[in-house]
C-alpha cells in the first residue's frame, strides 16, 4: 500500500512538473509569436489561460509583444480577455492601447474586453487625452467607448480635456456627443473647471457651444465665483455673457468676497465699477 501511495504521489508530481514545463513553453511561444508551436502545445494539454511564475497568461505576453495571430488563436481557445494580474499589471486592453497595438486593441474590444478598466489610476481616455494622442481618442470612439462615462476620479473625458487645456480634444469630444453640462463628483461642469483654472480659450469654446453659465456645483459655486480668484479677462468674458455679480454660494459668498479673500485687486475694481454691494459677504 505504501509503495502504491508513493507511486501515485510520484506520478502526480511528474504530471505537475510536465504541466509547468508546457505552460512555460507556451508563454515563450506566445511571446515570440510562434503560432504553430502555440497550437501544438495547446493540443498537447497546455492550458490556453495557464499562468506562469509571475501569474501572467500566454495572452498577456502575446498582447504585450504585438502578436496578433497568437492573440486570435488564444481568444478562440477562450483565453480571458479581461485578465488582471496580481502584481499590478496593466489590463490587456490597456496594454494593447498604450503599446500602440491598434489591431490587437480592436480585437480585444470586439471580444468583450472592458473598455472602462483602469490601470494605475488611468482610464484609456485619460491616458490618450493627457498625452495629447488624438488618434487614440478617435480609436476609442471607433470601438464604442462611452463618451460620457466617469472614471474612478469622477471625471468624464470632457472634464479631462478641459482640465488639461486640450482645446482640440474638447472640440472633438463635443462634436462626437460629449455632454457639455456633464458633472464630476463635486457637481462641477467643464465650464466651472475652465473658469477655476483660468483657461480663457477653453471658456470661450464652451460658451460658443451654448453652455449654461450659472450652473452650480454641490457647494453652490458658479463659474463667475471661481473666476473671481484669477484672470480679469476671463472674469469680464463671463460677465459679458450674463453671469451675475450678485450670485452667492451655499456659504453666502459673493464674487466680491472671493476677490477680496484672494487679494484680486483687478477683479475687485471691476466689481466695484459694476455696482457690487460692499456690504455683501
N, C-alpha and C positions, 0 to 999 in steps of 0.2 A: 504493500500500500504506500509506504514511504517513497519507494522508487517511482511509483506511478505518479504521486503528487509532485515529486521533483521533476519528473519528465514533463508534466503539464506546465509547471512553472517555467521551465527552460523554454518550452515551445512558445508560451505567452511572451516571454522576454524577447525571444528571437523575432516573433511577429511584430512586436512593438518597435524593435530596432530597425526592422525591414521597412515598416511604415514611416519611421522618421527619415530613413535614407531616401525613400521615394519622395517624401514631402520636400526634403531639402533639394533634391534634384529637380523637382517640379518648379520650385521657386526660382532656381537658377535658369531653367529653360524658359520660364515666363519672362524673366528679366532680360534675357538675351534675345528674345523673340523667336526662339526655335519652336515653331508651331508643331511640326511633325513629332518632335520629342515630347512636347506637352500632351499631345493626343495619345501617344504611346503610353505615357506614364499614367494618365487618367484611365485609359482602357485596362492598364495593368493593376489598378486598385488605388492609385494615389487620389486623395480627396481634392476636388477642384477648389474647395474652400478651406483646405488644411492650413494650419498656422505653423510658422517656423519658430525658432527660439526667441524671436523678437515679437511674436504674436501677430505677425503680418501674413496676409494671404497672398497666393500667387497673383491674384488680380491687382493687388496693391502694387506689386513690382511691375506688372505689365503696364499699368496706368502711368506710374512714375517714369518709366522709360519709353513711353510713347509707342508701345507695341499693340497697334490696333487689332491686327488679326488674332493675336492671342487673347486680347480682351473680348473680342466677339465670341471666340470659342468658349472661354471660361464662363461668360454670361449665359451662353446656350446650355452650359452644364449647371446652371443655377447658382453660380457664384454670387455672393451678396454684394450688390452694387452700393449698399449703404454701410459697408464695413467701417467700423470705427475702432482703431487700436486702443490699447490700454496705456500707451506711452505718450499720449498727446499728439499722435499723428494726425495729419490733415485728413479730412474725409476724401473719398475717391473723387467726388465731383469737384471739390476744391483743388485737389492735386492736379487734375487734368486742366482745370481752368487757369490756375496760376502758372502751370508749366507750359501753357501755350498749345496744348494738345487739343485743338478745337474739334477735330473729328471724333476723338475719344470722348470729349465732353458731350457732344451731341448724342453719341451712342449711349452714354450713361443716363443722360436726361431722358432719352426715348425709352430706356429700360427701367425707368422708375426711380432713379436716384433723387434724393431730396434736395431741391434747389435752395431751400432755406437753411440748410445745415451750415453752421458756422465753425470756423477754426481759429483758435487763438483770439476770440473776440471779434473776428472779422466775418461779415457776411460776404457773399460773392459780389453784391452790388457795392458794398463799402470798399472792398479791395479795388474794384475797377474804377470807381468814381474818384477816390482819393488819389489813385495813381494816374489819373487823367487818361485812362485807357478807353477811349470812346468805342473802339471796335469790340471790346469785351462787353461793354454795356449793351451794344447792339446785339451781340451774340446771346446774351442773357434774355433779351426781349424776344429774340427769334425762336427760343425754345419754350416760351410761355412763362418766364419768371414773373411773379406778381409785382407790378409796379408800385402798388400802394401798401405792400406788407411792411410791417415794422420789424426791425431786427432786435437782437437781445438788448440793445441800448435804448430801444423805443423809437428809433428813427426810421422814417421812410427814405427811399432813395433820393427824393427831392430834398428832404431835410439835410441829407449828407452833402448833396451837391451845393446847396446854399451855404452851409456851414464852411465848406472848403472854398467858397467863392469860385466855383467852376461854372461860369455862366453858360458856356456851350453845353455842358452836361444838363444843366437845369432846363435850357431851351429844348433839348432833345426829349427829356423826360416829360415835359409839359405837352409837347407835340404828340407824344405817344399815349397820353392819357393819364399822367400823374395828377393826383388831386392837389390843386393849388392851396386848398384850405385844410390839408392834412394836419393832424395834431400828433405831437410826441407825447411822452408820458406825463409831462407837465402841462399839457394842453397848448403848447406853443406852436404857432403856424410857421411856415417858412419865412413869411414876411417879418414876423417877430424876430426870428434868428438873424435875418439880414440887418434889421434895424439895430439890434443889440450889438452886433459885431461891426457896425458902421460901414456896411458894404453898399455904397450908394448905387453902383451899377446893378447889383442884384435887386435892390429895392425898385429901381426903375423898371427892370424887366417884369417883376411881379405886378407892379402897378399897371403896366401896359397890358398884362393878361387879365386884368379885372379883379384882382384880389381884394378881399374885404379889409378895409383899412383900420377898423375899430375892433377886430377880433381880440378877445381876451383870453389869457391863459388861466390856469387853475387859480392863480393868486390875484386875478383881476388886472394884470399888467397888459397894456396895449403897446403896439409898435411905437407910438409917439412918446410914451413913458420911457421905453427902452432907449429911444433916440435922444432923450433929454440928457443922457450921460455923455454924448460924444459929438459927432460932426454937425456943425451948424448947417452945412449944405444939405445933409440928409434930413435934418430936422425941418428945414424950410420946405423941402420936397414933400414931406408928409403933410405939412400944414397946407401947402398949395393944393393937395388932393383931398382936403376936407377933414383932416384929423383935428380933434378938439383939444384946445389948450386947457380945458377945464375938466378933462377926464380924470378919474381917480381909481386907484387900485383898491383892493379889499381893506387895506390899512388906511385908506383915505388920502394917500399921497398923490399930489398933482405933478405935472411936468415941472412946474416952478420949484416945488420942494426937491424933486430929484436933481434938477440943475444946481440948486444951492448945495445940496448934500455932496455932489461930486465936484463942486468948485468950477462948474462950467459957465464961466462968465459970458461967453459969446451967446450961448443959448439963453441964459438968464436975461440978457439985454433984449434979445428978440421977444421973449415972453412979455417983458415989461412994456415994450412998444406995442405989443398986440393986445394989451389990456388984461393980462393975467392978474388975478387978485393976490395981493401981497399978504393978506391975512389968511389965505388958504394954506393948509399944511403942505 
